[in-house]
Amino acid sequence: MAVKAKGEFYKTSIFWALLALGLLLLFNLAATPGFFKIEIKDGHLYGSLIDILNRSSSLIIIAIGMSLVIATKGIDISVGSTVAITGAMAALLIGGNLQIVDGVQTFTTNVPMAVAILGALALATAIGLWNGVLISRIGMQPIIATLILMVAGRGIAQLLTNGQIITIYYKPYFFIGNGFLLGLPFSIYLVLIVLAATLLFTRKTALGLYIESVGINPVASRVTGIDEKKILLFVYAFSGFCAGIAGLIVSSNVKCADGINAGEMFELDAILAVAIGGTSIAGGKFFLIGSVVGALLIQTLKTTIYSIGVPPEINLIIEAVVVFIVMNIQSPEFRKMVFRMKPARE
C-alpha cells in the first residue's frame, strides 16, 4: 500500500474500497433482515457473512496471483480456463468407481486423492509456466499469450471431460470446498495460507521488490542484475497455481467438473478486484490486502443484489454502476476535481 502521511489514509485507494464495502454492509443491515445473523449448527458457523467469505475464496486466491502478474505490467486472462482444466483433471484422476462392500455402496478413486490434487495443481502450474514462456522467452504480449490459452483452455477442459459434466462421487474430496474446520469453511483456511505465504515471500524477501522493479522499469531492472525473464516465469506460474487451487475449490463445491461453465468470468472479476484494491494496471507496486478487499467487495455486492431480489437481467448493470463509482472515487484526479483533495504522498 502507498505510504501515507499521518491523517492521509482517507486519500488512499484501499480506504475507498473499504468504505464501499462498509457501506454495502450497512445497506444490508437495513435492507436484509438477518444478514448479520450467524448460527451454529452441528458445530459449524452459518450465515450470510460466512457465505460471503466462503464464496469469495476462489476469487480471492486468483486475485492474489493476479496481483503479482499485474505488478509486472502483465495480465492473465486465462485463469478462468485454468480453473476449468484443473477441475476436469482432478475429476478424471479421482473418478467415481462404485464398489459394493458388505452390501454398502462405496465409491473409490482411480488414484489416491493426494495424488489427484497434486497432479491437478501441477497441471495448473504448468499452464501458467507456459504463459510465462510465451511472454518472457517468445516475446508475446501478455494479453495475447493468455488469450490463446483462455480460448484453447476451454477446449482442453471439454476434451478432458469428453464434453460432459463429470460428477464426482468421492466424499473426502468434497471437504475442500464444502468442509468445515474449527467451525469455519475449509476454503477460508486455504485463503489464509495462500495469502500468508505470498505476503511472507514478497514482503520479507527481495522477491516483491524484484517484481515491482520489473513492472516499473524492466530495462533498469536488467541493468541492476535482476533476471526479468525468471521473474515473469515465476509470476505466471504462480498465477496458474492459484487458479489451480480455485479450480479444486470450485469442483469440490459443486461436486462435478464442468469444462464449459467452471471459472466463467473469473478472470474479469479477478482483474477488477485487483484494480479496486489499488494495484495499478500500469504495473509497479501491488497491494495484496487491497486485492482481498476488492474480491470481498465484489462478492458482497453480488450477495446483496440477490438478497434484495433484484431482477437477474439488471444484475450486471448494477454491478457495473457500483464498480464505476468506486473506481472513479479511487482516482486522485477525480477526487481532486470533485472533492478538492490532493493525492496521498507516495
LINQUIZI-V924039 format. One line per field, one symbol per residue. phi: phi as a letter, one per 30 degrees, with the letter a starting at -180 (. if undefined). burial: # if it has 16 or more other ideal C-beta (glycine too) atoms within 10 Angstrom, else .. A space follows every 10 residues. Layout:
BEGIN
phi: ???
burial: ???
END
This chain:
BEGIN
phi: .ddcdeicdd cddddddddd dddddddded cceidcdbcc bhicdblddd ddddddeddd ddddddeddd ddicabccdd ddeddddddd ddddiadcbc chicdbcccd beeddddddd ddddddddde edddddcdjd dedddddede dddddddddd chicdddccd dedddecbdb bhiceddddd dddddddddd dcccbdeddd ddddddaddd ddddjddedd ddeddddddd dddddddddd dddciaccdc cdididdddd dddddddjdd ddjjdbbddd dddddddddd dddddddcid eedceddded dddedddddd dedddddcch cddddd
burial: ##.#...#.. ########.# #..##..#.. .#..#..... ....##.### .######### ########## ########## ########## #####..... ......#.#. ..#..##.## #.###.#### ######...# .#..##..## ..##.###.# #....#.### ..##.##### ....####.# #..##..#.. .#....##.# ######.#.. #....#.##. ########## ########## #########. .##..##.## ########## ..######## ########## #####.#... .......##. .##..##.## ....#..... ...#..
END
